[in-house]
């Protein structure tokens, strides 16, 4: 039985930014937080070292919200939140 380590909580400024992005849109905070975390993982898995991890992850959130490539990559998250 393998146990995955619990993810560190997002810092307050990231939480505030994601909540502000979710405000007044069809996106939920939890959905954007999941995309942000996937962006962090993508950065660690071989992202550009010309930008910070936070910038890389937030860029993924922005792309997801616009419906660009990140939306197709994160379609499982999109479908999970559209079911409700």
C-alpha positions as CSV (number, residue, x, y, z in Angstrom):
1,X,0.0,0.0,0.0
2,X,1.6,3.3,-1.1
3,X,0.6,6.5,0.5
4,X,1.1,9.7,-1.4
5,X,2.5,12.6,0.6
6,X,0.0,15.3,1.4
7,X,0.4,18.4,-0.8
8,X,1.6,21.6,0.8
9,X,-1.1,24.2,1.1
10,X,-1.0,27.0,-1.4
11,X,0.3,30.3,-0.1
12,X,-2.1,33.1,0.8
13,X,-1.3,35.2,-2.3
14,X,-2.0,32.3,-4.7
15,X,-5.2,31.5,-2.9
16,X,-6.3,35.1,-3.2
17,X,-5.4,35.4,-6.9
18,X,-7.2,32.1,-7.7
19,X,-10.3,33.2,-5.8
20,X,-10.3,36.6,-7.6
21,X,-10.0,34.8,-11.0
22,X,-12.9,32.5,-10.1
23,X,-15.1,35.4,-9.0
24,X,-17.8,36.2,-11.6
25,X,-16.8,33.3,-13.9
26,X,-18.0,29.8,-14.5
27,X,-14.8,28.5,-12.9
28,X,-14.7,27.4,-9.2
29,X,-11.8,28.1,-6.9
30,X,-11.2,24.3,-6.4
31,X,-11.0,23.8,-10.2
32,X,-8.5,26.5,-10.7
33,X,-6.4,25.3,-7.7
34,X,-6.3,21.8,-9.3
35,X,-5.1,23.3,-12.5
36,X,-2.5,25.4,-10.6
37,X,-1.2,22.3,-8.9
38,X,-0.9,20.4,-12.2
39,X,1.0,23.4,-13.5
40,X,3.4,23.1,-10.6
41,X,3.9,19.4,-11.4
42,X,4.5,20.2,-15.1
43,X,7.1,22.8,-14.2
44,X,8.9,20.2,-12.0
45,X,8.6,17.6,-14.7
46,X,10.6,19.7,-17.2
47,X,9.2,23.2,-17.4
48,X,11.3,26.2,-18.5
49,X,13.8,27.5,-16.0
50,X,13.4,31.0,-17.4
51,X,10.3,31.6,-15.3
52,X,9.4,30.8,-11.7
53,X,7.2,27.8,-10.8
54,X,4.4,30.2,-9.7
55,X,4.5,32.0,-13.0
56,X,4.4,28.7,-14.9
57,X,1.5,27.4,-12.9
58,X,-0.5,30.7,-13.1
59,X,0.1,30.8,-16.9
60,X,-1.5,27.3,-17.1
61,X,-4.5,28.6,-15.1
62,X,-4.8,31.6,-17.5
63,X,-4.6,29.3,-20.5
64,X,-7.2,26.9,-19.0
65,X,-9.6,29.8,-18.5
66,X,-9.1,31.1,-22.0
67,X,-9.8,27.6,-23.4
68,X,-6.4,27.2,-24.9
69,X,-4.2,24.1,-24.9
70,X,-4.2,23.8,-21.1
71,X,-8.0,23.2,-21.3
72,X,-7.5,20.2,-23.5
73,X,-4.7,18.8,-21.4
74,X,-6.7,19.3,-18.2
75,X,-10.0,18.1,-19.7
76,X,-10.5,15.6,-16.8
77,X,-10.6,18.5,-14.3
78,X,-12.9,20.5,-16.6
79,X,-15.4,17.6,-16.9
80,X,-15.3,16.8,-13.2
81,X,-16.4,20.3,-12.4
82,X,-19.0,20.5,-15.2
83,X,-20.8,17.4,-13.9
84,X,-22.2,19.1,-10.8
